[in-house]
Amino acid sequence: MKLFIRNLIHPSRRGREIDDAVLTITEEDAARLEWPLSKGWFRGIWWISLCILVILAGRVFILNTVQGEKYQGMAERNSLRTLSISAPRGIIYDRTGQALVQNIPTLDLVVVPSDLPHEEESRVREQELLAEIIAIDREISSLAFEAPRNTVSPILLKSGLTQEEMLLFLSRKTDFPGVAVAQSAKREYKDGPIFSHIIGYEGRIKQEELSLYPEYGSSDTLGKEGIERSYETFLRGRSGIQRVEVDALGKVKKDLGMSQPISGNDIILHVDAELQKKLFDSLSTLLETKKLKRAAAIAMNPQTGGILALVSLPSYDNNLFSGGIHQKQYQELLGDDARPLFNRAVNGEYPPGSTLKPVIAAAALAEGVVNEHTEIESRGGISIGKFFFGDWKAHGFTDIRRAIAVSSDVYFYSVGGGYGGIPGLGMRRMKAYEEFFGYGKKTGIDIPVEASGFLPDPDWKQKRFGERWYIGDDYNASIGQGFVTATPLQVLNSIATISNGGILREPRLVSDTRDISGKLSSIESPIVRKDFIDASILKIVREGMRETVVEGTAQLLKELPVAVAGKTGTAQFGTGKDTHGWFVSFAPFERPEIALIVLVEGQGEEGYNAVPVTKEVYQWYFDHQGSQKESQ
């Protein structure tokens, strides 16, 4: 206060005039010049300031020391991000180099949860607004928008955006923080319905599958069926990595480098695409003509075990599944009583009927039940007590070759269950030999989900039905009926084993894999069993199958330019008169290079529908082979 007064007075008169001013100042002026503060005020302000400083210091300590690592990581994730770059999936080729699938570039809509608005209300509003302009599955959208906030990996919202959807989204991009368009690819399958039961399909990984494939992300694809599934590790490749710097909205501000993805390996099949198409077309035409719905066919190289063609009808278009099938379409496929998704060639279990007789013949010869000259008379059936086991006609006296050729049931009743002077094999020995030829177990083919068929025995029947095994059960089993079931692939594999001299193999669809450097790696068809039966016995059986074509039940094939051997078969199913019609064969007879089985379900009583299909396919195949040789 004194300093203020002193500044108002001229310096030369400062001493005397200050004293006068102080002495002469009024009480009112003094009140204006002085405002006394108590010590309590100063003490309160000091303590408040100290508390604030202590709180701030404590908070800084917690953030930097106690939770420093947590927030440092969050800061880095907000600024630095690692993006996965999907590797191109390997291509699948037929044996001639024809590509059966290709990768088509697409654009997907994805969500990065860490970039979404923090407020739940804002996220819900964004989700609803997005649904107004792009049709997105509600459940998938909810999972993405409700994902944990610290999730930085993109979550797929919708794959394969149309151009209209993409442009509409980009025009309003600022309304959707955390949502982005990402480059991707989907599989396009050539002639989808023709090859679908071989190749299968790939699709987006499901939530429940992530636990089985921990190295996959929620936006990755996965082989679901067929070759796509069983060779997933070869086809998938290795994803690349791109490191980028992003802002708070998730926009890329700076590219910090990348490692390039490595393409998956290519797959080369034993399958001949043109033979597959021919078999598919011939079988489809038969079904349409006869007003039937279900059939299956397989062609195999009996020397290598390689599958040359595999057809199951009705079929489905695997392109429907690539990128995600619409629920309505999926329900239509599931609701079709002809079951187009079901692969009858490897999963259908049927009574093999007379196609089992070559195996029973080999067993009877090996066990000495009959020899190649033993003749048994068929008068049209066998009576056992009050039961009659009929033959499809009276064949008279037949030896084992002719019994195969004309498919004499009485002959095989006798060698299977015994009759007159023939002791019979009995079910246990029949089962043992059937297993030698691959019945009753999965063949090991390299696509997933294969049925094993079924071979009964007396113990099983007692346990299952509480009944003993009767001779009638032996009779039924000896002609491939009763409780015996097999898949078309098992029947074909058994005949391929007979044709090649007794080598049972695991069938293979894939012949080679090829890496990005072009190196081929062969996929072998392992030998399951060999040298289990004398070659001379198999020769007799093959001669009987040749007689089937020359003077037996498949004489339609005599017109072909090559010698064919085969075996027809019919097997009743259900309680009606419907039968499944079989024909299994191999050609050329002296050195087989193709074995073929055709199964037609529910053909009625009008005959062997499978034989004309076989003739048409063989005619095409050997004409085609000749044309190829001439052009070489």
C-alpha positions in Angstrom: 0.0 0.0 0.0 2.9 2.3 0.8 4.5 1.5 -2.5 1.4 2.6 -4.4 1.3 6.0 -2.5 5.0 6.4 -3.0 4.7 6.1 -6.8 2.2 9.0 -6.8 4.5 11.4 -5.1 7.3 13.3 -6.9 10.7 11.8 -5.8 12.1 15.0 -4.5 9.3 15.5 -2.0 8.8 11.7 -1.2 9.8 11.6 2.4 7.8 14.5 3.8 4.7 14.1 1.6 4.2 10.4 2.3 3.9 11.1 6.0 1.5 14.0 5.3 -0.7 11.8 3.1 -0.8 9.0 5.6 -1.6 11.4 8.4 -4.3 13.3 6.4 -6.0 10.2 4.6 -9.7 9.8 5.4 -11.1 6.6 6.9 -13.1 6.0 3.7 -10.0 6.2 1.5 -8.1 3.9 3.8 -10.9 1.2 3.4 -10.5 1.5 -0.3 -6.7 1.2 -0.2 -6.5 -1.8 2.2 -8.1 -5.3 2.1 -6.8 -7.4 4.9 -6.7 -11.3 4.3 -6.7 -13.7 7.2 -4.2 -16.6 7.5 -7.0 -19.2 7.2 -7.6 -18.2 3.6 -4.0 -18.7 2.7 -3.9 -22.0 4.5 -7.0 -23.3 2.7 -5.8 -22.3 -0.8 -2.5 -24.0 0.0 -4.0 -27.3 1.0 -6.4 -27.4 -2.0 -3.5 -26.8 -4.4 -1.5 -29.5 -2.7 -4.4 -32.0 -3.0 -4.8 -31.3 -6.7 -1.1 -31.8 -7.3 -1.1 -35.0 -5.3 -4.1 -36.4 -7.3 -2.5 -35.4 -10.6 0.8 -37.0 -9.7 -0.9 -40.2 -8.5 -2.8 -40.4 -11.8 0.3 -39.9 -13.8 2.1 -42.6 -11.8 -0.8 -45.1 -12.3 -1.0 -44.4 -16.0 2.8 -44.6 -16.6 3.7 -47.4 -14.2 0.8 -49.6 -13.1 -1.1 -49.5 -16.4 1.6 -48.2 -18.6 2.0 -51.5 -20.6 -1.7 -51.8 -21.2 -2.2 -48.3 -22.5 1.1 -48.4 -24.5 -0.3 -51.5 -26.3 -3.6 -49.8 -26.9 -1.8 -46.7 -28.3 0.3 -48.8 -30.6 -2.8 -50.7 -31.8 -4.5 -47.5 -32.5 -1.6 -46.2 -34.6 0.1 -49.3 -36.0 -1.9 -52.1 -37.5 -1.0 -55.5 -39.1 -3.3 -56.4 -42.0 -3.5 -60.0 -43.3 -3.2 -60.4 -47.1 -5.0 -63.6 -48.2 -3.0 -66.0 -50.3 -4.4 -67.1 -53.6 -5.9 -70.6 -53.3 -4.3 -73.4 -55.3 -6.0 -74.4 -58.6 -7.4 -77.9 -59.2 -6.6 -79.5 -62.6 -7.7 -82.6 -64.3 -5.2 -85.1 -65.7 -4.9 -83.3 -69.0 -4.2 -79.9 -67.4 -7.7 -78.5 -67.7 -8.5 -76.1 -64.8 -11.6 -77.1 -63.0 -11.7 -74.0 -60.7 -10.3 -70.5 -60.7 -10.1 -67.6 -58.2 -12.2 -64.6 -59.1 -11.4 -61.2 -57.4 -14.2 -59.9 -55.2 -14.9 -57.1 -52.8 -16.1 -57.8 -49.2 -17.6 -55.6 -46.6 -15.8 -55.9 -43.2 -16.0 -54.4 -39.8 -12.9 -53.5 -37.6 -14.5 -53.4 -34.1 -11.7 -51.2 -32.6 -12.6 -48.5 -35.1 -16.3 -48.4 -34.4 -17.8 -45.5 -32.3 -17.3 -46.0 -28.5 -20.9 -45.2 -27.6 -23.2 -48.2 -27.9 -26.0 -46.0 -29.2 -23.8 -44.7 -32.0 -22.8 -48.3 -33.0 -26.4 -49.4 -33.0 -27.4 -46.4 -35.2 -24.5 -47.2 -37.6 -25.6 -50.8 -37.8 -29.2 -49.9 -38.6 -28.2 -47.3 -41.2 -25.9 -49.8 -42.9 -28.7 -52.3 -43.1 -30.8 -49.8 -44.9 -28.4 -49.5 -47.9 -26.9 -53.1 -48.1 -28.7 -56.3 -47.4 -26.7 -58.0 -44.6 -27.6 -61.0 -42.5 -28.8 -59.7 -39.2 -27.1 -62.3 -37.0 -23.7 -61.8 -38.8 -24.1 -58.0 -38.4 -24.9 -58.3 -34.7 -21.9 -60.5 -34.1 -19.6 -58.0 -35.8 -20.9 -54.8 -34.2 -21.1 -56.4 -30.8 -17.5 -57.8 -30.9 -15.1 -56.8 -28.1 -13.8 -53.2 -28.6 -10.2 -54.3 -28.6 -10.7 -56.5 -31.7 -8.5 -55.2 -34.5 -8.9 -58.1 -37.0 -11.6 -57.4 -39.7 -14.8 -59.4 -39.3 -16.7 -60.3 -42.5 -20.1 -58.6 -42.9 -20.9 -59.6 -46.5 -18.8 -61.2 -49.3 -19.0 -60.5 -53.0 -20.4 -57.0 -53.0 -22.1 -56.0 -56.2 -20.8 -52.9 -58.0 -24.0 -51.0 -57.0 -23.5 -52.0 -53.3 -19.9 -50.9 -53.4 -20.6 -47.5 -55.0 -23.5 -46.9 -52.6 -21.3 -47.7 -49.6 -18.4 -45.6 -50.8 -20.6 -42.6 -51.4 -21.5 -42.6 -47.7 -18.3 -43.9 -46.3 -18.0 -41.1 -43.7 -21.3 -42.4 -42.1 -19.7 -45.7 -41.3 -16.5 -45.4 -39.2 -15.0 -48.9 -38.6 -16.6 -50.4 -41.7 -14.5 -50.9 -44.9 -14.3 -52.6 -48.3 -11.6 -55.3 -48.5 -10.3 -57.1 -51.5 -10.8 -60.8 -51.6 -11.4 -63.7 -54.0 -14.0 -66.5 -54.4 -13.9 -69.8 -56.2 -15.6 -70.2 -59.5 -16.1 -73.8 -60.4 -16.2 -74.9 -64.0 -19.2 -77.2 -64.8 -20.2 -77.1 -61.1 -22.9 -79.8 -61.2 -20.7 -82.2 -63.1 -17.7 -82.1 -60.7 -19.3 -81.0 -57.4 -19.2 -84.4 -55.7 -15.4 -84.6 -56.5 -14.2 -81.1 -55.9 -16.7 -80.0 -53.2 -16.5 -76.3 -52.3 -14.9 -73.8 -50.1 -16.7 -71.2 -48.0 -16.2 -68.7 -45.1 -15.1 -70.3 -41.9 -17.9 -70.5 -39.3 -17.7 -69.4 -35.7 -17.8 -73.0 -34.4 -15.0 -74.0 -36.8 -12.5 -71.4 -35.5 -11.7 -73.6 -32.4 -10.7 -76.4 -34.8 -8.6 -74.1 -36.9 -6.9 -71.7 -34.5 -4.6 -70.3 -37.1 -7.5 -69.1 -39.2 -9.2 -65.7 -38.9 -12.9 -65.0 -38.8 -12.8 -63.7 -42.5 -10.8 -66.7 -43.8 -12.2 -69.4 -46.1 -12.0 -73.1 -45.6 -12.6 -76.2 -47.8 -15.9 -77.7 -46.8 -16.4 -80.8 -49.0 -14.5 -83.0 -51.5 -11.0 -82.2 -52.6 -11.3 -78.7 -51.3 -11.7 -80.1 -47.8 -9.4 -83.1 -47.8 -6.5 -81.1 -49.4 -7.1 -77.9 -47.5 -3.5 -77.7 -46.2 -2.1 -77.9 -49.7 -4.5 -75.5 -51.3 -4.6 -72.8 -48.7 -1.2 -71.2 -49.1 0.3 -68.7 -46.6 -1.1 -65.3 -46.0 1.0 -62.2 -46.3 1.3 -59.3 -43.8 1.0 -55.6 -44.3 1.9 -53.1 -41.5 0.3 -49.7 -41.7 -0.2 -46.6 -39.6 -3.8 -45.5 -39.2 -5.6 -42.6 -37.6 -8.3 -42.7 -35.0 -10.9 -43.5 -37.6 -8.9 -46.5 -38.9 -7.9 -44.8 -42.2 -4.5 -45.8 -43.5 -2.0 -42.9 -43.3 1.3 -44.6 -44.0 2.4 -48.0 -45.4 5.2 -49.5 -43.3 6.0 -52.5 -45.5 4.7 -55.9 -46.2 5.6 -59.6 -46.7 4.0 -61.1 -49.8 1.5 -64.0 -49.6 2.5 -67.4 -50.9 0.1 -69.1 -53.2 -1.4 -72.5 -52.3 -0.2 -75.6 -54.1 -2.1 -76.7 -57.2 -3.8 -80.1 -57.2 -3.7 -82.4 -60.2 -6.3 -85.1 -60.4 -6.4 -88.6 -62.0 -9.8 -87.5 -63.2 -10.3 -87.1 -67.0 -12.7 -84.1 -67.3 -14.0 -85.2 -70.7 -14.7 -88.8 -69.4 -16.4 -87.3 -66.4 -18.7 -85.2 -68.6 -19.5 -88.2 -70.8 -20.4 -90.4 -67.8 -22.5 -87.6 -66.3 -24.4 -86.9 -69.5 -25.0 -90.6 -70.3 -26.3 -91.3 -66.8 -28.4 -88.1 -66.8 -30.0 -89.0 -70.1 -30.9 -92.5 -68.9 -32.5 -91.1 -65.7 -34.5 -88.6 -67.7 -35.6 -91.2 -70.3 -36.6 -93.8 -67.7 -38.1 -91.2 -65.3 -35.7 -92.1 -62.5 -33.9 -89.8 -60.1 -30.9 -91.5 -58.5 -27.8 -93.1 -59.9 -24.0 -93.3 -59.4 -21.0 -94.3 -61.5 -17.3 -94.5 -61.0 -14.4 -95.2 -63.4 -11.0 -96.3 -62.1 -7.6 -97.3 -63.4 -7.2 -100.8 -61.9 -3.5 -100.7 -62.2 -2.9 -97.5 -60.2 -6.1 -97.1 -58.1 -6.6 -93.6 -59.7 -10.2 -92.5 -60.1 -10.9 -91.4 -63.7 -14.5 -90.2 -63.1 -17.0 -90.2 -60.3 -20.6 -89.2 -60.7 -23.5 -89.1 -58.2 -27.0 -88.1 -59.4 -28.8 -85.9 -58.7 -26.1 -83.4 -58.3 -25.8 -79.8 -57.2 -24.0 -76.7 -58.3 -21.1 -76.0 -55.9 -20.9 -72.4 -57.1 -24.0 -71.8 -54.9 -21.8 -72.3 -51.9 -18.8 -70.3 -53.0 -19.0 -67.0 -51.1 -22.0 -68.2 -49.1 -25.3 -69.8 -50.1 -28.6 -68.1 -49.6 -30.6 -69.8 -46.8 -33.6 -70.4 -49.1 -31.5 -72.2 -51.7 -29.8 -74.3 -49.0 -33.2 -75.4 -47.5 -34.4 -76.4 -51.0 -31.4 -78.6 -51.4 -31.9 -80.2 -48.0 -35.6 -80.6 -48.6 -35.2 -82.4 -52.0 -36.1 -86.1 -51.4 -33.6 -87.2 -54.0 -30.8 -85.8 -51.8 -28.5 -84.0 -54.3 -25.9 -83.2 -51.6 -25.5 -86.9 -50.9 -22.6 -88.6 -52.7 -24.0 -92.0 -53.5 -20.7 -93.2 -55.1 -18.8 -93.3 -51.8 -21.6 -93.0 -49.2 -24.5 -94.9 -50.6 -24.8 -98.4 -48.9 -26.7 -100.9 -51.0 -27.1 -104.7 -51.3 -24.4 -105.5 -54.0 -26.5 -108.2 -55.5 -24.8 -110.4 -58.1 -21.8 -108.1 -58.4 -20.6 -109.9 -55.2 -20.6 -113.3 -57.0 -17.0 -113.0 -58.5 -15.7 -112.6 -54.9 -17.7 -115.6 -53.7 -16.5 -117.6 -56.7 -12.9 -116.8 -55.8 -13.5 -117.8 -52.2 -15.1 -121.1 -53.2 -12.1 -122.0 -55.5 -9.6 -120.9 -52.9 -11.2 -123.0 -50.1 -11.7 -126.1 -52.4 -15.5 -126.0 -52.1 -15.6 -126.5 -55.9 -13.0 -126.5 -58.7 -13.2 -125.0 -62.1 -14.9 -128.1 -63.6 -17.5 -128.7 -60.8 -21.0 -128.4 -62.2 -24.2 -127.7 -60.3 -27.7 -127.9 -61.7 -30.2 -125.1 -61.5 -33.8 -126.1 -62.0 -35.0 -122.6 -61.0 -34.4 -122.7 -57.3 -33.8 -124.6 -54.1 -36.3 -125.8 -51.5 -35.3 -126.0 -47.8 -38.2 -127.2 -45.7 -41.0 -124.9 -46.4 -38.8 -122.2 -47.8 -38.0 -121.8 -51.5 -34.9 -119.8 -52.7 -35.5 -119.0 -56.3 -33.2 -118.5 -59.3 -34.1 -115.9 -61.9 -34.3 -118.8 -64.4 -33.5 -122.5 -64.7 -29.9 -122.6 -66.0 -29.4 -126.3 -66.0 -25.8 -127.6 -65.3 -23.2 -124.8 -65.0 -19.6 -124.7 -64.0 -18.2 -121.8 -62.2 -17.3 -119.7 -65.3 -20.8 -120.1 -66.7 -22.4 -119.6 -63.3 -20.7 -116.1 -63.3 -21.7 -115.4 -66.9 -25.4 -116.3 -66.5 -25.6 -115.2 -62.8 -26.9 -118.6 -61.6 -28.3 -118.0 -58.1 -28.5 -121.8 -57.4 -24.8 -122.2 -58.0 -23.9 -119.5 -55.5 -26.5 -120.7 -53.0 -24.7 -124.1 -53.1 -21.2 -122.8 -52.8 -22.2 -120.2 -50.2 -24.5 -122.1 -47.9 -24.1 -125.7 -49.1 -26.6 -128.0 -50.9 -26.5 -131.6 -52.0 -22.9 -132.7 -52.1 -21.5 -129.2 -51.9 -20.5 -128.4 -48.3 -20.7 -124.5 -48.7 -18.4 -121.8 -47.4 -20.6 -120.6 -44.6 -20.9 -116.9 -43.5 -17.7 -116.7 -41.6 -15.5 -117.8 -44.5 -17.5 -115.7 -47.0 -17.0 -112.7 -44.7 -13.3 -113.3 -44.5 -12.8 -113.3 -48.2 -15.1 -110.4 -48.8 -12.9 -108.4 -46.4 -9.8 -109.5 -48.3 -11.4 -107.8 -51.4 -12.2 -104.6 -49.5 -15.8 -105.1 -48.3 -16.9 -104.1 -44.9 -14.3 -101.3 -44.5 -13.8 -97.9 -45.9 -11.6 -97.9 -49.1 -9.6 -94.9 -47.9 -10.4 -92.7 -50.9 -9.0 -89.1 -50.5 -12.3 -87.3 -50.0 -14.0 -87.0 -46.6 -17.0 -88.9 -45.3 -17.0 -92.3 -46.7 -19.3 -95.2 -45.7 -18.0 -98.6 -44.8 -20.8 -100.9 -45.9 -21.7 -103.9 -43.7 -20.9 -107.6 -43.5 -23.0 -109.6 -41.0 -22.0 -112.8 -39.2 -23.9 -115.2 -36.9 -22.7 -113.4 -33.7 -24.0 -110.1 -34.9 -27.4 -111.5 -35.8 -27.8 -113.2 -32.4 -26.9 -109.9 -30.6 -29.0 -107.7 -32.9 -32.1 -109.8 -33.3 -31.8 -112.6 -30.7 -31.9 -115.2 -33.5 -29.5 -117.8 -34.7 -28.0 -117.8 -38.2 -29.9 -119.9 -40.7 -28.8 -121.5 -43.9 -31.2 -119.1 -45.6 -29.0 -116.3 -44.3 -26.0 -117.9 -46.0 -28.0 -118.2 -49.3 -29.0 -114.6 -49.3 -25.5 -113.4 -48.4 -24.0 -115.5 -51.2 -25.9 -113.5 -53.8 -25.2 -110.2 -52.2 -28.6 -109.7 -50.5 -29.9 -110.1 -47.0 -27.9 -108.1 -44.5 -24.9 -107.4 -46.8 -24.4 -103.8 -48.0 -21.6 -102.1 -49.9 -20.8 -98.8 -51.5 -20.4 -98.6 -55.3 -16.7 -97.7 -54.7 -16.2 -100.9 -52.7 -17.8 -103.1 -55.4 -15.6 -101.4 -58.1 -12.5 -101.8 -56.0 -13.1 -105.5 -55.5 -13.5 -106.0 -59.2 -10.4 -103.9 -60.0 -8.5 -106.2 -57.6 -9.7 -109.2 -59.6 -8.8 -107.6 -62.9 -5.2 -106.5 -61.9 -4.2 -109.9 -60.5 -4.9 -109.5 -56.8 -3.7 -106.1 -55.7 -6.1 -104.2 -53.5 -5.3 -100.4 -53.4 -6.7 -97.3 -51.7 -8.4 -95.4 -54.5 -7.1 -91.8 -55.1 -8.6 -88.9 -56.9 -5.4 -86.8 -56.6 -2.3 -87.8 -58.5 0.1 -84.9 -57.8 0.5 -81.6 -56.0 2.5 -78.8 -57.5 4.1 -75.9 -55.5 4.8 -72.4 -56.7 8.2 -73.4 -58.1 6.5 -76.0 -60.3 7.8 -78.9 -58.3 5.5 -82.0 -58.5 5.0 -84.3 -55.6 3.2 -87.6 -56.3 0.3 -88.8 -54.2 0.5 -92.6 -54.2 -2.4 -95.0 -54.0 -1.2 -97.3 -51.1 -1.4 -101.0 -51.5 -3.7 -102.4 -48.9 -3.2 -106.1 -49.6 -1.7 -108.4 -52.2 -0.7 -112.0 -52.7 -3.7 -113.1 -50.6 -5.2 -115.4 -53.3 -3.6 -117.5 -56.1 -3.4 -115.7 -59.5 -4.8 -118.8 -61.3 -8.0 -118.5 -59.3 -8.4 -114.9 -60.3 -7.8 -115.9 -63.9 -10.8 -118.3 -63.8 -13.0 -115.6 -62.3 -12.0 -113.1 -65.0 -12.8 -115.7 -67.7 -16.2 -116.1 -66.2 -16.7 -112.3 -66.3 -15.6 -112.3 -69.9 -18.2 -114.9 -70.7 -20.8 -112.5 -69.2 -20.3 -110.3 -72.2 -19.7 -113.1 -74.8 -22.7 -115.3 -74.0 -24.2 -114.1 -70.7 -26.2 -111.3 -69.3 -24.3 -108.4 -70.9 -24.0 -109.4 -74.6 -24.8 -105.9 -75.6 -21.1 -105.1 -75.1 -20.0 -107.6 -77.7 -20.2 -104.9 -80.3 -17.5 -102.8 -78.7 -14.0 -102.5 -80.4 -12.3 -103.9 -77.3 -12.9 -107.0 -75.2 -14.8 -106.2 -72.0 -15.4 -108.4 -69.0 -18.2 -107.7 -66.4 -20.9 -108.7 -64.0 -24.5 -107.6 -63.9 -26.4 -107.4 -60.7 -29.9 -106.6 -59.3 -30.8 -106.2 -55.7 -34.3 -105.8 -54.3 -34.9 -103.1 -51.7 -37.8 -102.2 -49.6 -41.0 -104.2 -49.6 -41.9 -103.7 -53.3 -40.6 -105.1 -56.5 -38.2 -102.2 -57.2 -34.6 -103.1 -57.6 -31.2 -101.4 -57.9 -29.5 -102.3 -61.1 -25.7 -102.8 -61.2 -23.1 -103.4 -63.9 -19.4 -103.6 -63.0 -16.8 -104.2 -65.7 -13.2 -103.7 -66.9 -11.5 -103.4 -70.3 -9.5 -104.3 -72.3 -9.8 -107.8 -71.0 -6.1 -108.8 -71.4 -4.6 -105.7 -69.8 -7.3 -103.6 -68.1 -6.8 -99.8 -68.1 -10.3 -98.9 -67.0 -12.8 -100.4 -64.6 -16.3 -99.0 -64.5 -19.3 -99.4 -62.2 -22.8 -98.1 -62.9 -25.6 -98.2 -60.3 -29.2 -97.2 -61.1 -31.6 -96.9 -58.2 -35.2 -98.1 -58.5 -35.1 -99.4 -62.1 -38.1 -101.6 -61.7 -38.3 -105.0 -63.4 -37.5 -104.0 -66.9 -33.8 -105.1 -67.0 -30.3 -103.9 -66.8 -30.3 -100.2 -67.4 -26.7 -99.9 -66.3 -25.4 -101.9 -69.3 -26.4 -99.5 -72.1 -24.7 -96.6 -70.2 -21.6 -98.7 -69.8 -21.5 -99.5 -73.6 -21.9 -95.8 -74.5 -19.1 -94.7 -72.2 -16.7 -97.4 -73.3 -17.4 -96.6 -76.9 -16.6 -93.0 -76.3 -13.6 -93.8 -74.2 -11.8 -96.1 -76.6 -12.7 -94.0 -79.6 -11.3 -91.0 -77.7 -8.1 -92.9 -76.7 -7.6 -93.9 -80.3 -7.9 -90.3 -81.5 -5.4 -89.2 -78.9 -2.9 -91.9 -80.1 -3.3 -90.9 -83.7 -2.6 -87.2 -82.9 0.6 -88.0 -81.0 
